[in-house]
Amino acid sequence: EVQLVESGGGLVQPGGSLKLSCTASGFTFSPYAMTWLRQAPGKGLEWVSRINSAGDSADYVDSVKGRFSFSIDNDKNTMFLLMDSLNTDDTALYYCAACGYRGQGTEVIVSA
């Protein structure tokens, strides 16, 4: 069974940091590009970041550039999203996606 499982979400104060993880099972994602998406309350799904299969080139939506960093560990079939300088606009359900699959999401709440 193919699964992507996110973790690492939680409640954080503005200016804080979180590191999200996404572990894949049932397939090896190393040949594929990987993506982080998010959906804020009452809003549509937004693309956040994409990394190539080698893990050495990533793109980011303008609103997170310089604050978020996408990395992968192919040995562990796991991808990460390090989020710094979080603000209330980052509050959302965060999803990882690869090879046409998407996880169930992990919730990030940025609030004082």
C-alpha positions as CSV (number, residue, x, y, z in Angstrom):
1,E,0.0,0.0,0.0
2,V,1.3,3.4,-1.0
3,Q,1.3,5.9,1.9
4,L,2.7,9.3,2.6
5,V,2.5,10.3,6.2
6,E,3.2,13.8,7.4
7,S,4.2,14.8,10.9
8,G,5.7,17.7,12.9
9,G,2.9,20.1,12.8
10,G,1.7,21.9,15.9
11,L,1.0,25.2,17.6
12,V,3.8,27.8,17.4
13,Q,4.1,31.4,18.2
14,P,4.8,34.0,15.4
15,G,8.5,34.1,14.7
16,G,8.9,30.4,15.7
17,S,10.0,27.4,13.7
18,L,8.7,24.0,12.9
19,K,10.1,21.1,10.9
20,L,7.6,19.0,9.0
21,S,8.4,15.4,7.9
22,C,6.9,13.2,5.3
23,T,7.7,9.5,5.1
24,A,6.7,7.4,2.1
25,S,6.0,3.7,2.2
26,G,5.0,1.4,-0.6
27,F,7.2,3.1,-3.1
28,T,10.5,4.8,-3.5
29,F,10.2,8.4,-4.2
30,S,13.7,9.1,-5.2
31,P,13.0,9.1,-8.9
32,Y,10.2,11.6,-8.6
33,A,9.9,15.3,-7.8
34,M,8.3,16.0,-4.5
35,T,6.0,18.8,-3.4
36,W,4.6,20.4,-0.3
37,L,1.2,22.0,-0.4
38,R,-1.0,23.7,2.1
39,Q,-4.5,24.7,2.7
40,A,-5.3,27.6,5.0
41,P,-8.7,27.7,6.7
42,G,-11.4,28.8,4.2
43,K,-9.0,28.9,1.3
44,G,-8.0,26.7,-1.6
45,L,-5.0,24.4,-1.9
46,E,-1.7,26.3,-2.4
47,W,1.6,25.0,-3.8
48,V,4.4,25.8,-1.3
49,S,7.5,24.2,-2.6
50,R,8.8,21.6,-5.0
51,I,12.1,19.8,-5.1
52,N,13.7,17.7,-7.9
53,S,14.4,14.0,-7.5
54,A,18.0,14.6,-6.8
55,G,17.1,16.9,-3.9
56,D,19.5,19.6,-5.0
57,S,17.1,22.1,-6.6
58,A,14.0,23.5,-4.9
59,D,11.5,26.2,-5.7
60,Y,9.2,28.1,-3.3
61,V,6.1,30.2,-3.5
62,D,7.1,33.9,-3.0
63,S,5.5,34.1,0.4
64,V,7.8,31.6,2.0
65,K,11.1,32.3,0.1
66,G,13.9,32.7,2.5
67,R,11.9,31.2,5.4
68,F,11.2,27.7,4.3
69,S,13.7,25.0,3.2
70,F,12.9,21.7,1.5
71,S,15.2,18.7,1.9
72,I,15.0,15.0,1.4
73,D,16.7,11.9,2.8
74,N,16.4,9.3,0.1
75,D,17.9,6.6,2.4
76,K,14.9,7.1,4.8
77,N,12.4,7.8,2.0
78,T,11.6,11.0,3.9
79,M,11.2,14.6,2.9
80,F,11.3,17.6,5.2
81,L,10.1,21.2,5.3
82,L,11.9,23.4,7.7
83,M,9.9,26.5,8.4
84,D,11.4,29.5,10.1
85,S,10.0,32.9,11.0
86,L,6.5,31.6,10.9
87,N,3.7,34.1,10.8
88,T,-0.1,33.8,11.1
89,D,-0.5,33.5,7.3
90,D,1.4,30.2,7.5
91,T,-1.5,28.6,9.5
92,A,-2.7,25.8,7.3
93,L,-3.0,22.1,6.8
94,Y,0.3,21.0,5.2
95,Y,0.5,18.1,2.7
96,C,3.3,16.3,1.0
97,A,2.9,14.9,-2.4
98,A,4.9,12.6,-4.7
99,C,4.3,10.3,-7.6
100,G,0.6,11.2,-7.8
101,Y,0.0,10.5,-4.1
102,R,-0.7,12.9,-1.3
103,G,-0.7,12.5,2.5
104,Q,-3.4,13.3,4.9
105,G,-1.8,16.4,6.1
106,T,-0.3,17.8,9.3
107,E,-1.8,21.0,10.9
108,V,0.3,24.0,11.6
109,I,-1.2,26.8,13.7
110,V,0.8,30.0,14.2
111,S,-0.7,32.0,17.0
112,A,0.3,34.1,19.9
